[in-house]
């Protein structure tokens, strides 16, 4: 083997080592950036967006409509027509906890939490069949408004009780502590 050929293959090996080191360093930098970004606390809007999902109309709810206005309210809500549902809610002669829950969630879906807080508070009262769901959405309304303290109070109550919202409440509570 010639001296020139040994010199060239030595350079090539060193270049290859630097390429590998560069790739490893690049991967480490990306991993570090991702880790740092995951440690940054989310703002109220981002937290709300991460945890909010619309409440689905329970099976058979349309069959239990009290009158045509109530049926139209339920139908509008189920179709995601929350502005129409809110208008129809105002015309209902009587409301129950499910109606109040859906009205409040509709306001959250429209990103207008203030409009639904009163209805969610009523639906979250002791003895309500929808208490856990209403408290969950009420906590999300407080998160959206930047009121972490009231959100924490509700989330702690939810984590102390069994129910569908238990795990979600724990996860959101952890995020609010960060």
C-alpha positions, 0 to 999 in steps of 0.5 A: 500500500502506498503512503498516499493511500494510507494517508487518504484512508486515515483522513477518510476514517477521521472524517467518518468518526467526526460525522458519527460524532456530529450525528450523535451530538445532533441527536443529543441536542434534539433530545435535550431541546425536547426535554427542556420544552416538556418542562416548560409549564403550559399556559392556561389556553394550552392546558385547556386545549390539551384536556378539553373534549366535548361531553357526548350526549348520553344514549337515549337522551333525545328520547327523553326530551320534554318538548320540542324546544328541549329536543331541538336543544339536545339535537343542536348540542349533539350536532356541535351547534353550541351557539344554537343550543345556547339560544334554545337553552334560554327558551327552555321552561325547565332545566335539569343537571344534564341540560346545565352540564351541556350548556356549560360544556357548549360555552367551553367548546365555544371558548367562552367559559364565563357564560357556562360557569353558572350552569356548571356550578349548578350541575356540580352540586351535591346529589347531581347525577352529573356532579363529577362531569360538571366539576371536571368541566368547571375546573377546565373553565377555571383553567381557561380563565387562568384561575388555577387555585379554584381549578385545583380545589375542584380537581382535588375533590375529583381525585378524592372520589372514584369516577370517570374523571379521576385520572384526568383530574390527577393528570391536570392537577400535576400540570398545575403544580409544575 
